[in-house]
Amino acid sequence: MSKPVIITTDSTSDLSKELRERYAIRIVPLQIELGGEIFPDDGRFTAENLYRRYHADGTLPATAAPSPQEYEEVFEPILAEGCEIVHLSISSELSSSYSTARIVAQELEGVYTVDTRMLSTGVGLLAIEGAECAQRGMSASDIAAHLTALTAKVETSFVLDTLSFMRKGGRCSGLAAIGANLMHIKPALAMKDGKLVVYKKYRGKIEHVYRQYITERLEGKRIRPGHVFLTESGEIAPEEIEELTALVRELTGAKEVHHTYAGCTVSTHCGPKTLGVLFIEE
């Protein structure tokens, strides 16, 4: 008989507290370094705090993968409870989190690691899928194999209001950011082969771009109806989110459209008013 399975992820999965509790998903936080202080990306330092600090003095945090000890501190008590673990990491192309988790797992019997090749709630979608598989009694090894195969069907994308934060973080040149801002370009990024790539450049006010981006991203897709995420990095008006959620529900027929906020690690690189629609294709 298979042991009970617990799903764990790093904090870049950007799942809400309600969803983590509902699916018993446990989090290994990445590390945030700001002004000489180091603290976990566990929600206490929010994107709102980040933007306030950035606007005050131009400072952005640095982020780092969890240490081996931090993985052990999460994994070992779960194993001691008689459970096995399937751990999901942000894409190994973007962080060393997966490689560290894998090294730790090799020393602990009953821990299976999955390189999701995703970030944010693209990881979260797989975590929920894994938790639902665990509820149906699947073994940890079977869940890990299933999720690894499913990564190819996860659609993770975002549209950005500004490239200023990516420029500050060294993800694009200053000239490119300035040019994009002057021309009112709103870049859309998607995960491809484990990396974020620009796949389209929109023009105009971001409020109009949101609708165009969502419609183009969803139309003609055979979307699994269980869970779709609308994930933002903050500073989008609640009434705007309500309208966009209704649009996503109309276009997908999803049973649940989850509105969530990106954590500090993701928001550091994308900046405010970033919006993503994330789903799994059939």
C-alpha positions as CSV (number, residue, x, y, z in Angstrom):
1,M,0.0,0.0,0.0
2,S,1.3,3.5,-1.0
3,K,2.3,5.9,1.8
4,P,0.4,9.2,2.0
5,V,1.9,11.8,-0.3
6,I,2.5,15.5,0.5
7,I,3.2,18.0,-2.2
8,T,5.8,20.7,-1.6
9,T,6.9,23.6,-3.8
10,D,9.3,26.5,-3.5
11,S,7.7,29.9,-2.8
12,T,7.7,30.9,-6.5
13,S,4.5,28.8,-7.0
14,D,2.6,31.9,-5.8
15,L,-0.3,30.0,-4.3
16,S,-2.7,31.7,-2.0
17,K,-2.9,30.7,1.7
18,E,-6.4,29.4,1.0
19,L,-5.2,27.1,-1.8
20,R,-2.1,25.9,0.2
21,E,-4.4,24.9,3.1
22,R,-7.0,23.4,0.9
23,Y,-4.5,21.1,-0.8
24,A,-2.1,20.7,2.2
25,I,0.7,22.0,0.0
26,R,3.8,23.0,2.0
27,I,6.3,25.7,0.9
28,V,10.1,26.0,1.0
29,P,10.7,29.8,0.7
30,L,13.4,31.3,-1.4
31,Q,15.6,34.0,0.2
32,I,15.2,37.7,-0.2
33,E,18.2,40.0,0.5
34,L,17.5,43.8,0.8
35,G,19.7,46.4,2.5
36,G,21.9,43.9,4.1
37,E,19.0,41.9,5.6
38,I,18.1,38.4,4.5
39,F,14.6,37.0,5.1
40,P,12.4,34.3,3.7
41,D,10.0,34.9,0.8
42,D,7.1,33.8,2.9
43,G,4.7,36.6,2.3
44,R,5.8,38.9,5.2
45,F,7.7,41.1,2.7
46,T,5.1,41.8,0.0
47,A,5.2,43.2,-3.5
48,E,3.7,46.4,-2.1
49,N,6.6,46.7,0.3
50,L,9.0,46.1,-2.6
51,Y,7.5,48.8,-4.8
52,R,7.4,51.3,-2.0
53,R,11.1,50.7,-1.4
54,Y,11.9,50.9,-5.1
55,H,10.1,54.2,-5.6
56,A,11.8,55.6,-2.5
57,D,15.4,54.8,-3.3
58,G,15.6,52.7,-6.5
59,T,16.6,49.5,-4.5
60,L,15.4,46.1,-5.6
61,P,16.0,42.9,-3.6
62,A,18.2,40.1,-4.6
63,T,16.8,36.6,-4.5
64,A,18.5,33.3,-3.8
65,A,17.5,29.6,-3.7
66,P,16.9,27.9,-0.4
67,S,19.9,26.2,1.2
68,P,20.1,22.4,1.6
69,Q,19.4,22.9,5.3
70,E,16.2,24.7,4.6
71,Y,15.0,21.9,2.4
72,E,15.8,19.4,5.1
73,E,13.9,21.4,7.6
74,V,10.8,21.0,5.5
75,F,11.3,17.5,4.2
76,E,12.4,15.6,7.3
77,P,9.3,16.3,9.5
78,I,7.0,15.2,6.7
79,L,9.0,11.9,6.2
80,A,8.9,11.4,10.0
81,E,5.1,11.5,9.8
82,G,5.2,8.4,7.5
83,C,4.5,10.4,4.3
84,E,6.4,10.6,1.0
85,I,7.0,13.9,-0.8
86,V,6.8,15.2,-4.4
87,H,8.6,18.5,-4.5
88,L,8.1,20.9,-7.4
89,S,10.7,23.6,-8.2
90,I,10.8,26.7,-10.4
91,S,12.5,26.0,-13.7
92,S,16.1,24.9,-13.3
93,E,16.9,27.4,-16.1
94,L,15.9,30.3,-13.8
95,S,17.1,29.2,-10.4
96,S,19.4,26.7,-8.6
97,S,16.4,25.7,-6.4
98,Y,15.8,22.4,-8.3
99,S,19.4,21.3,-8.2
100,T,19.6,21.9,-4.5
101,A,16.3,20.1,-3.8
102,R,17.5,17.2,-5.9
103,I,20.8,16.9,-4.0
104,V,18.9,16.8,-0.7
105,A,16.3,14.3,-2.0
106,Q,19.0,11.9,-3.0
107,E,20.0,11.6,0.7
108,L,16.4,11.1,1.9
109,E,14.3,8.1,1.0
110,G,10.8,8.9,-0.2
111,V,11.4,12.4,-1.7
112,Y,10.8,12.8,-5.5
113,T,11.8,16.1,-7.2
114,V,10.2,17.6,-10.4
115,D,11.7,20.3,-12.5
116,T,8.5,22.0,-13.6
117,R,10.2,24.2,-16.3
118,M,7.7,26.8,-15.1
119,L,7.4,29.7,-12.6
120,S,4.7,31.3,-10.6
121,T,1.3,29.7,-10.7
122,G,2.5,27.5,-13.6
123,V,4.2,25.6,-10.7
124,G,1.0,26.1,-8.7
125,L,-1.1,24.4,-11.3
126,L,1.1,21.3,-11.2
127,A,1.1,21.4,-7.3
128,I,-2.7,21.3,-7.3
129,E,-2.7,18.5,-9.8
130,G,-0.2,16.6,-7.7
131,A,-2.3,17.1,-4.6
132,E,-5.4,15.9,-6.3
133,C,-3.5,12.8,-7.5
134,A,-2.4,12.2,-3.9
135,Q,-6.0,12.5,-2.7
136,R,-6.9,9.7,-5.2
137,G,-4.2,7.5,-3.7
138,M,-1.5,7.6,-6.3
139,S,2.0,6.8,-5.2
140,A,4.7,9.5,-5.0
141,S,6.7,8.0,-7.8
142,D,3.7,7.8,-10.1
143,I,2.7,11.4,-9.2
144,A,6.2,12.6,-10.0
145,A,6.2,10.9,-13.3
146,H,2.8,12.2,-14.2
147,L,3.7,15.8,-13.3
148,T,6.9,15.6,-15.3
149,A,5.0,14.6,-18.4
150,L,2.4,17.2,-17.8
151,T,4.8,20.1,-17.7
152,A,4.7,20.2,-21.5
153,K,1.0,21.1,-21.4
154,V,1.2,24.0,-18.9
155,E,0.8,27.4,-20.4
156,T,2.6,30.1,-18.4
157,S,2.6,33.7,-19.7
158,F,2.5,37.3,-18.6
159,V,2.1,40.8,-20.0
160,L,4.2,43.5,-18.4
161,D,3.3,47.2,-18.0
162,T,7.0,48.2,-17.9
163,L,10.5,46.8,-18.5
164,S,12.0,49.0,-15.8
165,F,12.2,46.3,-13.2
166,M,13.7,43.8,-15.7
167,R,16.3,46.4,-16.7
168,K,17.1,47.1,-13.0
169,G,17.5,43.3,-12.4
170,G,19.8,42.9,-15.5
171,R,17.2,41.0,-17.5
172,C,17.2,43.5,-20.4
173,S,19.3,46.5,-21.6
174,G,18.5,50.0,-20.4
175,L,18.1,51.1,-24.1
176,A,15.5,48.4,-24.7
177,A,13.6,49.4,-21.6
178,I,13.6,53.1,-22.4
179,G,12.6,52.4,-26.0
180,A,9.8,50.2,-25.0
181,N,8.5,52.8,-22.5
182,L,8.7,55.6,-25.0
183,M,6.8,53.6,-27.6
184,H,4.2,52.4,-25.0
185,I,5.2,48.8,-25.7
186,K,3.8,46.2,-23.4
187,P,5.8,43.0,-23.8
188,A,4.2,39.6,-23.4
189,L,6.4,36.8,-22.1
190,A,5.9,33.0,-22.1
191,M,7.8,30.1,-20.7
192,K,9.5,28.1,-23.5
193,D,12.0,25.3,-22.8
194,G,12.2,26.4,-19.2
195,K,13.0,30.1,-20.0
196,L,11.0,33.3,-20.3
197,V,10.9,34.6,-23.8
198,V,9.1,37.6,-25.4
199,Y,6.6,36.3,-27.8
200,K,4.6,39.4,-28.6
201,K,4.8,43.2,-28.1
202,Y,1.5,45.0,-27.5
203,R,0.9,48.7,-27.7
204,G,-1.4,51.1,-25.9
205,K,-2.8,51.4,-22.4
206,I,-2.3,48.4,-20.3
207,E,-6.0,48.2,-19.4
208,H,-6.8,47.6,-23.1
209,V,-3.8,45.3,-23.5
210,Y,-5.0,43.0,-20.7
211,R,-8.2,42.1,-22.6
212,Q,-6.4,41.6,-25.9
213,Y,-3.7,39.4,-24.3
214,I,-6.2,37.2,-22.4
215,T,-8.5,36.8,-25.5
216,E,-5.6,35.9,-27.8
217,R,-4.0,33.5,-25.2
218,L,-7.2,31.6,-24.6
219,E,-9.1,31.5,-27.9
220,G,-8.9,28.2,-29.8
221,K,-7.2,26.4,-26.9
222,R,-8.5,23.1,-25.4
223,I,-8.2,24.0,-21.8
224,R,-8.5,21.6,-18.9
225,P,-11.6,23.0,-17.1
226,G,-10.5,22.4,-13.5
227,H,-8.3,25.3,-12.6
228,V,-7.2,28.5,-14.4
229,F,-5.1,31.2,-12.7
230,L,-5.3,34.9,-13.2
231,T,-2.1,36.0,-11.4
232,E,-1.1,39.6,-10.9
233,S,1.9,41.5,-9.3
234,G,-0.2,44.2,-7.7
235,E,-1.6,47.7,-8.4
236,I,-4.4,46.5,-10.7
237,A,-7.7,47.9,-9.7
238,P,-10.1,45.4,-8.1
239,E,-12.9,46.2,-10.5
240,E,-10.5,45.6,-13.4
241,I,-9.6,42.2,-12.0
242,E,-13.3,41.4,-11.5
243,E,-14.0,42.1,-15.2
244,L,-10.9,40.2,-16.4
245,T,-11.9,37.2,-14.2
246,A,-15.3,37.2,-15.8
247,L,-13.7,37.3,-19.3
248,V,-11.4,34.3,-18.4
249,R,-14.4,32.4,-17.1
250,E,-16.4,33.1,-20.2
251,L,-13.5,32.0,-22.5
252,T,-12.5,28.9,-20.6
253,G,-15.6,27.6,-18.9
254,A,-13.3,26.8,-16.0
255,K,-14.8,25.4,-12.8
256,E,-12.5,27.7,-10.8
257,V,-10.7,30.8,-11.8
258,H,-8.2,31.6,-9.1
259,H,-7.1,35.2,-8.6
260,T,-3.7,35.2,-6.9
261,Y,-0.8,37.6,-6.3
262,A,2.8,37.0,-7.3
263,G,5.2,36.9,-4.4
264,C,8.3,39.0,-3.9
265,T,10.6,36.8,-5.9
266,V,8.5,37.1,-9.1
267,S,7.5,40.7,-8.6
268,T,11.1,41.8,-8.2
269,H,11.6,41.0,-11.8
270,C,8.3,41.9,-13.4
271,G,7.2,45.0,-11.6
272,P,3.6,46.3,-10.8
273,K,0.6,45.8,-13.1
274,T,2.0,42.5,-14.6
275,L,-0.8,40.1,-15.3
276,G,-0.7,36.4,-16.3
277,V,-3.4,33.9,-17.4
278,L,-2.1,30.4,-16.7
279,F,-3.7,27.0,-17.5
280,I,-3.2,23.4,-18.5
281,E,-4.1,22.3,-22.0
282,E,-5.9,19.1,-22.7
